[in-house]
Amino acid sequence: MPLQDALHDDLTDFVRHGSLDAYELTDEELAQMLEVWRWSVWRRMQRPSAPDHDIIEQSQRLQRWLAHEHNLEVEYNTALLLKQELEPLMYLRILLSVPRALAYFLSPRRFLALWLALWRVARYQRVGPIRIQDDGEQDYPLELIQRYAGRPPDLLKRPYWRQLSHHSFATRKRHDLWW
């Protein structure tokens, strides 16, 4: 199944037989999928920035929970107050994670990962989404993704090929975990 002219950050272009399974993809498609995923996550976390994104997510989570469970609306000024109270905590969380990030990247076996991450981020900053649909949906430049797609990983050597949840897909879908 050939890829469409545009790639979407929900990775539906890489779905085969009703599931997103890396083993079903060719090496080139796997490399493209990983490039699209890294690119889209980096672009999404830049607008808004990561702490802002966390603050908005937590505020909306509270609003949805109160509306769903108690039929209550969080008034706008109260929501703004709650967001302002979260800001120092979120930025402090970033400062506290700096030592872990340094320890991660300064490990000798991760120097290459640091260099690759810096190279990718510099490239991702230059590669923006394109609008090719009438509804204004942002799509991904297929030619640039194909040009920069890296080498596909050797899946057989990866230690994390196991089910991530003890629930089945049908159970996870029934639960209200994706709000």
Backbone torsions as a table, in degrees:
resi	resn	phi	psi	omega
1	MET	NA	114.1	-178.3
2	PRO	-71.6	150.5	177.2
3	LEU	-69.9	151.9	177.0
4	GLN	-72.7	178.9	-179.5
5	ASP	-71.6	-17.0	-179.1
6	ALA	-136.5	145.1	179.9
7	LEU	-105.5	141.6	-176.4
8	HIS	-109.8	149.6	-177.0
9	ASP	-72.4	-8.7	175.4
10	ASP	-84.2	-0.4	174.5
11	LEU	63.4	21.4	178.9
12	THR	-67.1	-20.8	177.4
13	ASP	-65.8	-16.6	-176.4
14	PHE	-107.0	8.6	179.3
15	VAL	-77.9	131.2	176.7
16	ARG	-129.1	130.7	176.3
17	HIS	57.1	37.4	173.4
18	GLY	82.3	7.0	177.4
19	SER	-148.4	155.9	175.5
20	LEU	-93.1	97.3	-176.1
21	ASP	-126.8	117.7	-176.6
22	ALA	-60.3	-28.7	-179.7
23	TYR	-68.5	-20.9	-179.8
24	GLU	-82.4	-10.9	-175.0
25	LEU	-94.9	150.6	171.6
26	THR	-72.0	168.7	179.9
27	ASP	-61.0	-39.9	-179.7
28	GLU	-66.9	-42.8	178.5
29	GLU	-65.2	-36.9	178.0
30	LEU	-64.5	-44.3	177.9
31	ALA	-62.2	-41.1	178.0
32	GLN	-65.8	-41.7	179.7
33	MET	-60.8	-44.8	-179.6
34	LEU	-65.2	-37.7	178.3
35	GLU	-66.3	-43.7	177.6
36	VAL	-61.4	-43.7	-178.8
37	TRP	-62.5	-50.1	180.0
38	ARG	-61.4	-45.5	-178.2
39	TRP	-61.8	-46.7	-175.8
40	SER	-69.7	-37.1	177.7
41	VAL	-65.6	-42.7	179.3
42	TRP	-63.6	-44.1	-179.9
43	ARG	-65.0	-39.5	-178.6
44	ARG	-68.1	-39.6	-177.2
45	MET	-77.2	-13.0	177.1
46	GLN	-84.7	-25.8	179.9
47	ARG	-131.2	97.5	-6.1
48	PRO	-72.7	171.4	-179.0
49	SER	-67.8	166.6	-174.4
50	ALA	-57.5	-48.4	178.0
51	PRO	-64.7	-39.4	177.9
52	ASP	-62.5	-40.7	178.5
53	HIS	-60.6	-44.7	179.2
54	ASP	-63.6	-40.6	-179.4
55	ILE	-64.5	-46.9	179.1
56	ILE	-62.2	-43.0	-179.3
57	GLU	-61.6	-45.2	-179.5
58	GLN	-66.1	-39.5	179.1
59	SER	-64.8	-44.6	179.6
60	GLN	-67.5	-34.6	177.6
61	ARG	-61.4	-45.0	178.1
62	LEU	-62.9	-44.6	-179.6
63	GLN	-61.6	-43.8	179.2
64	ARG	-65.1	-40.8	-178.5
65	TRP	-65.2	-45.2	179.5
66	LEU	-64.9	-38.7	179.0
67	ALA	-68.1	-40.7	-176.3
68	HIS	-74.5	-45.9	-173.6
69	GLU	-85.2	-36.3	-172.0
70	HIS	-122.6	1.2	-179.3
71	ASN	56.0	43.5	-179.0
72	LEU	-116.1	144.1	175.7
73	GLU	-105.0	136.6	174.5
74	VAL	-89.1	118.6	-176.9
75	GLU	-66.8	150.8	-171.0
76	TYR	-56.3	-48.6	-178.1
77	ASN	-64.0	-35.1	177.1
78	THR	-67.1	-41.2	177.4
79	ALA	-61.7	-40.7	178.1
80	LEU	-64.6	-41.2	177.5
81	LEU	-61.7	-43.4	179.5
82	LEU	-64.2	-39.0	177.6
83	LYS	-63.2	-42.7	-179.6
84	GLN	-65.6	-31.7	178.1
85	GLU	-72.2	-27.7	-180.0
86	LEU	-80.1	-25.7	-174.5
87	GLU	-53.4	-51.5	-179.1
88	PRO	-60.8	-36.4	179.9
89	LEU	-65.7	-41.8	-178.2
90	MET	-68.5	-40.9	178.6
91	TYR	-71.0	-33.7	175.1
92	LEU	-65.2	-36.7	178.0
93	ARG	-61.2	-36.8	177.2
94	ILE	-66.3	-44.9	179.4
95	LEU	-62.2	-38.6	-179.5
96	LEU	-71.2	-21.1	179.9
97	SER	-89.0	-5.9	179.7
98	VAL	-60.0	-45.6	178.6
99	PRO	-59.8	-37.9	177.5
100	ARG	-65.4	-40.3	179.2
101	ALA	-65.4	-42.0	177.9
102	LEU	-63.3	-44.6	178.7
103	ALA	-62.5	-36.8	179.6
104	TYR	-65.2	-50.9	-174.3
105	PHE	-80.2	-23.4	-179.2
106	LEU	-86.1	-1.1	171.5
107	SER	-66.0	135.0	-175.6
108	PRO	-55.7	-33.5	-177.6
109	ARG	-79.1	-5.3	-179.6
110	ARG	-112.2	9.8	174.9
111	PHE	-60.0	-42.1	178.9
112	LEU	-63.7	-39.7	178.3
113	ALA	-63.1	-38.8	177.3
114	LEU	-64.1	-46.3	-179.7
115	TRP	-63.1	-44.1	178.7
116	LEU	-62.9	-40.9	179.5
117	ALA	-63.8	-44.3	178.7
118	LEU	-63.7	-40.8	179.0
119	TRP	-64.8	-43.2	-179.3
120	ARG	-66.4	-42.9	-178.8
121	VAL	-62.7	-41.4	177.9
122	ALA	-61.6	-39.5	178.9
123	ARG	-71.3	-41.6	-178.7
124	TYR	-64.4	-30.5	178.2
125	GLN	-66.4	-29.4	-178.8
126	ARG	-88.2	-24.1	-175.6
127	VAL	-96.6	109.2	-179.5
128	GLY	-103.8	164.0	177.1
129	PRO	-69.4	157.4	176.3
130	ILE	-116.5	154.1	177.5
131	ARG	-108.8	113.6	179.5
132	ILE	-121.7	-3.8	-179.0
133	GLN	-106.5	154.7	-177.5
134	ASP	-65.1	-29.7	-177.1
135	ASP	-80.8	2.1	176.8
136	GLY	82.6	8.1	179.1
137	GLU	-64.5	138.3	-178.6
138	GLN	-86.4	130.5	178.8
139	ASP	-117.7	174.3	-173.1
140	TYR	-108.6	137.8	-177.6
141	PRO	-69.7	103.9	-174.1
142	LEU	-59.8	-41.0	-177.3
143	GLU	-62.7	-42.5	179.4
144	LEU	-69.1	-38.2	178.1
145	ILE	-62.5	-44.2	-180.0
146	GLN	-66.0	-36.6	-178.9
147	ARG	-67.5	-37.7	-174.8
148	TYR	-98.6	-3.7	-178.8
149	ALA	-58.7	131.1	-176.9
150	GLY	-82.0	-166.7	179.0
151	ARG	-76.2	136.5	179.4
152	PRO	-69.0	144.1	179.0
153	PRO	-72.9	155.9	175.0
154	ASP	-82.3	103.3	-173.0
155	LEU	-65.1	-29.1	-177.4
156	LEU	-68.3	-21.9	-178.6
157	LYS	-93.3	-1.9	-178.2
158	ARG	-79.1	132.5	-177.1
159	PRO	-81.5	-6.7	-170.7
160	TYR	-106.4	24.8	178.7
161	TRP	-85.1	83.2	177.4
162	ARG	-151.9	166.7	179.7
163	GLN	-68.3	134.5	-176.4
164	LEU	-80.6	-21.5	-176.7
165	SER	-132.1	148.9	177.8
166	HIS	-81.4	-4.1	175.7
167	HIS	-93.4	151.2	174.7
168	SER	-75.2	168.6	179.0
169	PHE	-60.9	-41.1	-179.5
170	ALA	-62.7	-39.8	178.9
171	THR	-68.3	-44.0	178.7
172	ARG	-62.3	-36.3	-179.8
173	LYS	-68.7	-35.2	178.7
174	ARG	-70.3	-37.7	179.4
175	HIS	-66.1	152.4	-178.3
176	ASP	-93.2	56.2	-175.1
177	LEU	-93.5	-12.0	-173.8
178	TRP	-102.5	19.5	177.7
179	TRP	-70.6	NA	NA
